[in-house]
Amino acid sequence: MRVLGIESSCDETGVALYDSADGSLVHALHSQVDLHRAYGGVVPELASRDHVRRLLPLVQTVLERADQPRSAIDAIAVTAGPGLAGALLVGCGFAASLGLALHRPVLAVHHLEGHLLSPLLADPAPAFPFVCLLVSGGHTQLLHVQAPGRYRLLGDTLDDAAGEAFDKTAQMLGLGYPGGPAVSQLALQGTAGALRLPRPMIDSGTLDMSFSGLKTAVLTAVRRLDVGATDAARADIARAFVDAVVDVLTAKSLQALARTGLSQLVVAGGVGANVQLRASLQGAIGARGGKVFYPPAELCTDNGAMIAYAGFVRCTQLAPAPAEPLRVRPRWDLCNLQQA
């Protein structure tokens, strides 16, 4: 079975082809970073227009690289939410039209489910059940993943997600957009312990998280140290910020494993590519006899491969729901997905 995956929830256009026998065949991605950099963040209207321009050429590229005709597609999976409404409409409209033209079924996929399942494309892959630390864009969540489609929320952010805090810290440090990778890189030049920032809710007794106070602490440090004066001061603030985020995510992940009695942690989403976080989780969980799993490096950010795979899983492993028109869901609860 071959599933074409289409991702257009925000500022990256992704297309991929997944084969049930051979795995992920080809994936292609166009990033809009250069388009939005001048504005310091994603401009929804510009994002939607760019998806319109990119989707058809990317589909053609994927099929050519896979050496497959359009008729080889058995189903089409498309991100239907959550995300920017206009961007989702572009992807869903394109998928619905292609499905109609090819007489193929179109599957609505939850963007975060795509991230959550993407480590199953890696080798080695985790086995169910496991705990998932989902750190993608505006989401930072801990989930108990019992099986495909069976997800229980353990902890969530009460305000800013980790990715949002990275981007806002980057702006305060004058690093531009996108901020996450730049902050992590600058932190490598900072001195450990030169500055200590708070670890919000690290001992709260719950698995919920909060990063807005940490963002405020960064702003205070920037103003107090006159960050524009020296590169070393900026690097020390970046180091203190990254250390704080990593400590919180590591502590909460360990608590989630302890509460569920599980030993496998899956880390998915863009922040999961952070080298400091990976080192911390690997050390802390490995010391307790557990294992940490990640998606392939090129699949940490938004991409079509994870959507194609999630569509395949929903096609083959979950009971179908009554057919309904494809619709976008800018807000969509991952733990209450329809079985479709």
C-alpha positions in Angstrom: 0.0 0.0 0.0 1.3 3.4 -0.9 0.2 6.6 0.9 0.9 10.1 -0.2 1.4 12.5 2.7 0.7 16.2 2.6 1.7 18.7 5.3 0.9 22.4 5.2 -0.1 23.3 8.7 2.2 26.3 9.2 5.3 27.5 7.4 6.6 24.3 5.8 5.2 22.5 2.8 5.9 18.8 3.0 5.1 15.9 0.6 6.1 12.3 0.9 5.3 8.8 -0.3 5.1 5.9 2.2 5.1 2.2 1.0 3.9 -0.5 3.4 6.6 -2.9 2.1 9.6 -0.5 1.7 8.8 2.2 4.3 9.3 5.9 3.5 10.3 6.1 -0.2 10.8 9.8 -0.8 10.0 13.0 1.0 10.4 16.6 -0.1 10.2 19.8 1.9 10.0 23.5 1.2 10.7 25.8 4.2 9.3 29.3 4.3 11.9 30.6 6.8 13.3 33.1 4.3 9.8 34.4 3.4 8.9 35.1 7.1 12.3 36.2 8.5 11.8 39.9 7.7 8.6 39.9 9.8 10.1 38.0 12.8 7.5 35.3 12.7 5.0 33.5 10.4 2.6 35.7 8.5 -0.5 33.4 7.9 -1.6 34.9 4.6 1.9 34.7 3.1 2.2 31.1 4.3 -1.1 30.1 2.7 -0.1 31.6 -0.7 3.2 29.9 -0.7 1.7 26.5 0.0 -0.5 27.1 -3.1 2.6 27.6 -5.2 4.6 24.7 -3.8 2.3 21.7 -3.4 1.9 20.5 -7.0 5.6 20.8 -7.9 6.5 18.9 -4.7 4.1 16.1 -5.5 5.5 15.8 -8.9 9.0 15.8 -7.5 8.2 13.1 -5.0 6.6 10.8 -7.6 9.5 11.3 -10.0 12.1 10.5 -7.4 10.2 7.4 -6.4 9.8 6.5 -10.0 6.0 6.0 -9.5 3.0 7.2 -11.5 0.1 9.0 -9.8 -1.9 5.8 -10.3 0.4 4.1 -7.8 -1.0 6.2 -5.0 -3.5 4.1 -2.9 -4.6 6.8 -0.4 -3.8 10.4 0.4 -3.2 11.6 4.0 -3.3 15.3 4.7 -2.8 17.4 7.9 -6.3 18.7 8.8 -5.3 20.3 12.1 -4.2 21.8 14.3 -2.5 24.7 12.6 -3.2 27.9 10.7 -6.7 27.8 9.2 -5.7 29.2 5.8 -2.7 26.9 5.5 -4.7 23.9 6.4 -7.4 24.8 3.9 -4.8 24.9 1.1 -3.5 21.4 1.9 -6.9 19.9 2.5 -8.3 21.5 -0.7 -5.4 20.1 -2.7 -5.7 16.7 -1.2 -9.5 16.5 -1.8 -9.1 17.6 -5.4 -6.3 15.0 -6.0 -8.3 12.3 -4.3 -11.3 13.1 -6.5 -9.2 13.1 -9.7 -7.6 9.8 -8.8 -10.6 8.2 -7.2 -8.6 7.6 -4.0 -9.6 8.0 -0.4 -8.4 11.0 1.5 -7.5 10.7 5.2 -7.6 13.6 7.7 -4.5 13.4 9.9 -3.8 15.1 13.2 -0.5 17.1 12.9 0.7 16.1 16.4 -0.1 12.4 15.8 2.2 12.6 12.8 5.0 13.9 15.1 4.1 11.3 17.8 4.3 8.4 15.4 7.4 9.6 13.5 10.0 7.8 15.7 8.4 4.5 14.4 10.1 5.4 11.1 13.5 5.2 12.8 15.7 2.1 13.3 15.5 1.0 16.0 11.9 2.0 16.6 10.1 1.9 20.0 7.5 -0.7 20.9 4.1 0.2 22.4 3.4 1.3 25.1 5.7 4.3 25.7 5.7 7.9 27.1 6.0 10.6 24.5 7.5 14.0 25.1 6.0 16.1 22.3 7.8 19.4 21.9 6.6 20.9 18.6 6.0 24.7 18.0 3.3 25.8 20.3 2.9 22.4 22.0 4.8 20.8 24.9 3.0 17.8 26.2 3.7 14.4 27.9 1.5 11.6 26.7 1.0 8.0 27.6 0.9 6.2 24.3 -0.8 2.8 24.7 -1.2 2.0 21.0 -2.0 3.8 17.8 -5.0 6.1 18.4 -4.9 5.5 22.2 -3.3 8.6 23.8 -3.7 9.9 27.4 -2.5 13.4 28.3 -0.2 13.3 31.3 1.1 16.9 31.3 0.7 20.1 29.3 2.0 23.6 29.2 -0.1 26.1 31.0 1.1 29.0 28.9 4.1 29.3 26.6 5.4 26.1 25.1 9.1 25.4 25.1 9.4 26.2 21.4 7.7 29.5 21.9 10.0 30.4 24.7 13.0 29.6 22.5 11.8 31.9 19.8 11.0 34.8 22.2 14.4 34.4 23.9 16.0 34.5 20.5 14.3 37.8 19.8 15.5 39.3 23.1 19.0 38.2 22.4 18.9 39.7 18.9 19.2 36.4 17.1 16.3 36.8 14.7 13.9 34.2 13.3 13.7 31.2 13.6 15.2 31.3 17.1 15.4 27.8 18.5 18.5 26.6 16.7 20.3 29.9 17.1 19.7 30.0 20.9 21.0 26.4 21.2 24.1 27.2 19.2 24.9 30.3 21.2 24.4 28.4 24.4 27.3 26.2 23.5 29.5 29.2 23.9 28.2 30.1 27.3 29.7 29.3 30.7 27.8 26.8 32.8 26.7 28.4 36.1 27.6 31.9 35.1 23.9 32.8 35.4 21.0 30.7 36.9 17.4 31.1 35.7 14.3 29.6 37.4 13.0 26.1 36.6 9.3 26.8 36.6 7.1 24.1 38.1 9.9 21.6 38.3 8.8 20.5 41.7 5.1 21.2 41.3 4.0 17.6 41.9 2.2 17.5 38.6 3.4 16.9 35.0 2.3 20.2 33.8 4.8 22.9 32.7 5.1 26.6 32.3 7.7 28.6 30.4 6.3 32.2 30.4 8.0 33.0 33.7 11.3 31.8 32.3 10.9 34.1 29.3 10.4 37.0 31.8 13.5 36.0 33.7 15.5 36.1 30.4 14.1 39.6 29.7 15.2 40.7 33.2 18.7 39.3 32.7 19.0 41.0 29.3 18.2 44.4 30.8 20.4 43.9 33.9 23.5 42.7 32.0 23.3 45.1 29.1 23.4 42.2 26.7 24.4 44.3 23.8 27.7 45.1 25.4 29.4 41.7 25.0 28.9 38.5 23.1 29.9 36.5 26.3 26.9 38.0 28.2 24.5 36.9 25.5 26.0 33.5 25.4 25.8 33.1 29.2 22.1 34.1 29.1 21.4 31.6 26.3 23.2 28.9 28.2 21.2 29.6 31.4 18.0 29.5 29.4 18.7 26.3 27.6 19.9 24.6 30.8 16.6 25.7 32.5 14.4 24.3 29.8 16.4 21.1 29.5 16.2 20.5 33.3 12.5 21.0 33.4 11.8 18.7 30.4 14.1 16.0 31.7 12.6 16.1 35.2 9.1 15.9 33.9 9.9 13.1 31.5 11.5 11.1 34.4 8.4 11.7 36.5 6.1 10.6 33.7 8.0 7.3 33.2 7.9 6.7 37.0 4.1 7.3 37.2 3.3 5.1 34.2 5.8 2.4 35.1 7.3 2.5 31.6 10.9 2.6 30.5 10.7 3.9 27.0 10.5 7.6 26.2 9.8 8.9 22.7 10.8 12.5 21.9 9.1 14.1 18.9 8.9 17.6 17.4 11.3 20.3 16.5 12.7 20.9 20.0 13.6 17.2 20.1 16.5 18.0 17.8 18.1 20.1 20.5 21.5 18.5 21.3 21.5 19.6 24.9 18.1 18.1 25.5 19.1 14.8 23.9 22.2 14.5 26.0 20.4 15.2 29.2 17.5 12.7 28.5 19.9 10.1 27.3 22.0 10.3 30.4 19.2 10.5 32.9 17.0 7.8 31.4 19.8 5.6 30.4 21.1 5.6 34.0 17.8 4.2 35.1 17.9 1.4 32.5 15.4 3.1 30.1 15.7 4.0 26.5 15.0 7.2 24.5 13.9 7.2 20.9 13.8 10.0 18.3 12.6 10.3 14.7 15.2 10.4 12.0 17.0 13.8 12.2 15.4 15.1 9.0 11.9 14.3 10.3 12.1 16.3 13.6 10.5 19.4 12.0 7.2 19.4 10.1 7.3 17.1 7.1 5.1 15.0 4.8 6.7 11.6 5.7 5.2 11.6 9.2 1.8 12.5 7.8 2.0 9.7 5.2 3.0 7.2 7.9 0.2 8.4 10.3 -2.3 8.0 7.4 -1.0 4.5 6.7 -1.5 3.6 10.4 -5.0 5.0 10.5 -5.8 3.1 7.3 -4.6 -0.3 8.4 -4.7 -0.4 12.2 -7.7 1.6 13.4 -11.4 0.9 12.9 -12.9 3.3 10.3 -15.4 5.9 11.3 -18.4 6.9 9.2 -17.4 8.9 6.2 -17.7 12.6 6.5 -16.5 15.6 4.4 -12.9 16.6 4.8 -12.7 19.7 7.0 -9.9 21.6 8.7 -9.6 21.8 12.5 -7.3 24.6 13.6 -7.9 23.4 17.2 -8.0 19.6 17.6 -7.6 17.6 20.8 -5.1 14.8 20.1 -6.5 12.6 22.9 -10.0 12.6 21.5 -9.4 11.7 17.9 -12.1 10.0 15.9 -10.9 6.5 14.9 -10.5 7.3 11.2 
